Amino acid sequence: MEAVYLAPSRPGIEDHLRHLESLETDLRLRFVDSEQAISAVAAQCGDTPVIVVGGNYYHLAELAEHLPALRLVQTFTAGTRSEEHTSELQ
């Protein structure tokens, strides 16, 4: 299965992707830089059915509107609070 790994670009990202792929036997991750415009992210995601989000990406709902084949979004941060937005929740 191929999925998009949506995260900010940083040094070592390719090594991180290969590590994540090694945890699953049938997974290929394609990196898309989340710091681009939504239109660029959507174009690079293409017809992927799965996006794995690394870090905080606050435009998921808007992005999903552009991806009719999208079926699953997995985040590593589900259920956690970002320090950046904690004050907004109070």
Order of alpha helices (4+ residues) and beta strands (2+ residues): beta-alpha-beta-alpha-beta-alpha-beta-alpha
